[in-house]
Amino acid sequence: MKLSIVIPVYNEEKNLPLLFGSFQEVLAKIGGEYEIIAVNDASKDKSLQILRNYAAKNKSIKVISFELNRGQTAALQAGISNATGDVIIPMDSDMENDPAEIPKLLAKLNEGYDVVSGWRVDRWKGGPMVWLRRRLPSACANWLISRITKVHLHDYGCIMKAYKRSVLTGVALYGEMHRFIPAYASWHGARVTEIPVRYQARKFGKSNYGIGRTFKVLLDLVVIVFLDKYMNRPMHFFGGIGFVSLGIGILSGLVAVYLKIVHLRDFVSTPLPVFSALFTIVGVQLIAMGIIAEILMRTYYESQKKTPYNVAERINI
């Protein structure tokens, strides 16, 4: 079984020697074939030169370097797309993820799971401000993601996960969507579990995470849930809301007409005519948007000869 480790790198010149030193020790114990794919996300320090030096000494270390900074998810997508291993493990390059935990992930994967997600149990330590600024938003985001996706994990933000290669086939990552891969995999029949992993505070550099990322993650959550449930039937989403809006508009108009006929309210003395026009227009626009989305969906599948299904097995075919 070949192991692929994918590490996004951004300004980690002081952490990289520690990281690769830990890799050398851990991978020697594991044995077998491996590759380390480091994706330099346009670092401004000496990270790229350090990666070049390691790659020159070890052909199992591969380096991809971006011209411009594209973010963690893009770096992960590039690394995963170029991985050739049977098992793929993404990790941070700042030493917050301990490479010594890799054997634990692999052992759990060998129990029959397709995805093993890390859970940084001791991540948030500090006073009330740390709890309020970091731990509370993180806990709320993880609870909301688990509730919506129906895949219950304590730490969606932990990048350290072990995936069977088949789980990641055909997965395209955008925005902050790398953290939703376990949910996506579970929706497609994969067995997902979670184990505690050691967290260690970074020794050098500063974290690129902030509370603002939480809101970006929640927006991406809306996208991925929509793509899972309505990618193949967008008219059901837009048309459903459109008909509700259209119904409210028609009902408001009828009530306004009734009040006028029985001389209870003139059109100018009630907001109902405005509501009627507004909801009717919005309803028609949403239904039209649903039709356009259906055309785009069909173009997407037919132009690339894709199918809205995945075949797990064929017999006599």
N, C-alpha and C positions, 0 to 999 in steps of 0.2 A: 504494500500500500504506500503510494507516494504522498507526501505531505507538502502542501503549499501554504506558506505564511505570507500574508499581505500586510505591509505596513505603510500607511501614508506618512510622509515626512514633511514638516514645515518648521524651519529654523530650530533644529534639534542637534546642532553640532556637538554639544557637550553631553547629550544623552546617548548618542549613537554608539560610542565605544562601550558604554555600560550595557546597552541593549545587545549588541553583537557578541559581547563577552558572555552574556547569559545564554544567548542562543547556542553558542558553541558548546557550552556545558550541557545544556538540556538535550539538544539534538544528538549529542554523542551517547547519552544514556538511552534515548529512544531507539536509535539505530535506524536502518532503512534509508530509502531514497527521500530526499527533500529538496525544496527550493525556497528561497526567500526573495520575494518580489517587493522591492522598496520603490515607492512612487514619490518622487520629489515634487512637491506642489509649489514650484518656483520659489524655493527658499532664498532668503537674502543673505544668509550667513554661509559658512563653509560646509554645509550639510552635503551638497552634491559632490564636492571633491572627496569628502570622507567616504561616501557611498562608492565612488569610482575606485578608490583604493581597495576597499573590501572586495568589490566585484573583480578586480584585477587578480586578486589572490585566490578567489574561490569562484569557480564557474557556476556554482549552485546559487550564488547571489546575483540577482538580476535587478537592473535599475531602469526605471522609466522616469523621465524628467519633463515636466510641463514648462511651456514657455511663459504662461501666465498663471497666477494663482486661481484655481478653480474650486477649491474647497474639498473637504474630507470625502464627501460622497463621490465626487468625480474621481478622486484618487483611488478610492476603493473599487469603483467600476473599472478603471484602467487595470488595476492589479488583478482583479478577479477574471477579467476577460483574457488576460495573458497567462493565467494559472493553468498548469497541466496536471496538478495533483488529484488524487482520488478524494482527499479531504482538504478543505480550504479553511484556514484560520486567520481572520483579520485581527490585527492588534494595533494599539497605539504605539507610537515610537518614543513617547516621553517617559517610559518606564513606570507609568501608573498601572499598566497591565504587566504582571510578573510572568515572564516566559516559563518559569518553573511550574506554572499551572497547566501547561499544555498537556502533559500526560494524563491529568485528571479529566480533561475534556475528551481526549481520545478514548480513555477507558469507558466513559459514559456513552460515547458514540458507539462503541463496540457492543453495548447492551441491546442494540437494535434501534436506537434513535437516529433520526435524520438531521436534527439540529440540536446542539447543546449550547445554551446561552449562559454566559457568565453573570453572576450576581455579586456586585461589590458590596458586601454586607457592611463593612466598616468604613464606608467611604466618607460619610459626613461626620466629622468630629470638630468640635469648637463650641463657641458660645451661642447665645440666642440669635445674634445677627446671622451667623452661618446657617442656623436652622431656618430662619425666616427667609433669607435671600437665596439659599441653595437647596436645602433639603426639602422644604415645604413645596416649592414649585416642582421639584423633581418627583416627589411622591404623588402630587396631584396629577401630573402628566402621565406617570406610569399607570395610575389607577384608571384614568380616563381612557388611555390607549387599550388597556386590558379589557375594560368594560365594552368598548365599541368593537374591538376586533374579536372578542370572545377567546383570546389567547392570553392567559393570565401569567404575566412575568413581573417580577419585582423591579427589574432594571433593564428597560428597553435601551437605555443610553449606553450600556456597556458594549463597546465595539468588539470585545473579545468573545468570539463565538466559534464553534466548530460546525462546519457544514459538509455534508456529503456533496460531492460535485453535482450530482443529478438535481439537487434542490435548486442550485443557482443557474441551471441551464435556461437561457431565455429571459432571465431577470434583468431588466434595465433600471438603473438607479438614477434618480434626479433629486434635486433639492436636498432634503435631509432624510431621504427614504431608506437609507441603508439600515436604519434601526427597525424598520418594519418587515424585514425579510423573514423573521420567524413567523409573523402573522400570515404573511403571504404564502409561505411554505405550508403552514398548517391548513389554510383554506384549500390547498391543492393536495391534501392527503398526507403530508409529512408528519412524522412523530416528533414533537418538540418537547424539550425538557429544560430545566434550569438547575445549575449547581452554584454554590458559593465559590468565589475566587478571591484570592488575596489582592487587596488594593494597597498600593504604596504611593505616598505623595511624591510628586516630582521633586528632584533635587535641583534641577537647573531649568531656567526659562520660566515662562508664565503660561497659564492656561488660556486657550483660545475660546473657551466656553463662557457663556453669560446667560443671564435670564432672558435676554432677547431671543435666544435660540429656541426657548420653550415655545414661544408663539409661532415660530416658523415650523416647528415640528407638528404642532396642532393643525396648522393649515395643510401641511403635507398629508396628515392623517385623513382629512376630509377628501383629498384627492385620491388616495389609495383605496379608501372604502368605496368611493364612487366607481373607480375603475374595476374593482372586484365585483360589485353588484350590478352595475349598469353599463359596463363597457360594451356588452353585446346587445343591449336594449335601451339606449339612451332615451327613446321616446317615452318609455314607461316612467322615467324620472321627470323630464321636462314637461311631457304631456300631462302627467298626473297633477303636477303643481299648476300647470296652465289651466286645466279644466276646473280645478278648485277656485282659482282666481277668476276665471270667466264666470263661474256660478255665482260667486259673491258679487261680481259686477252686475249681472243680470238681476239678481235678487234685490240689490240696492236700488236699481233703476225701477223695478216694479213697485217697490215700497214707496219710492218718491212719487211715482205716478198715482198710486192709490191715495196717498196723503193729499195730493193736489185735487183729485176728483172729489173726495169727501170734504174738501175745503178745510183741512186741518193744518196743512203747511204748504206754502208756496215753494216753488223750486229754489228761489233765492234765499229762503229762510232755513234751509236744511242742507247739510253737507252731503246728503245722499247722492245727488246727481254727480258731484265731483268724484265720490267714491266709485260710483257706477262706471264712469268714464275711465278712471284710473285702473281699476281691477280688470275691466274688459280689455283695455289696451295691453296690459301686462300679460293677461291670459293668452291673447292671440299671439303675442311675441314669443312666449314660452313654447307654445305649440309649434310655431314656425321654427324656433330654435331646435326643438326635438326632431323635426323633419330634416333640418340641415345636419344635425348630429348623426342621424341614421344614414344619410348619404355618405358622410365622412367615414363612418364605421365600415360600411360596405366597401368603400374605396380602399381603406386601410387593409382589409383582409384580401380582397380580390387582386389588388395591384401587386401585392407581395406573395400571393398564393398561400396565405396563412389560413388556419382553421380556428374556429372558436372553441376547440376542444383539444385535449392531449390524450393520446392513446397509450395506455399502460401496458397492454399485451395484445398480440395477434396470434391467432391459432388457425392454421390452414389457409392463410391469406398471404 
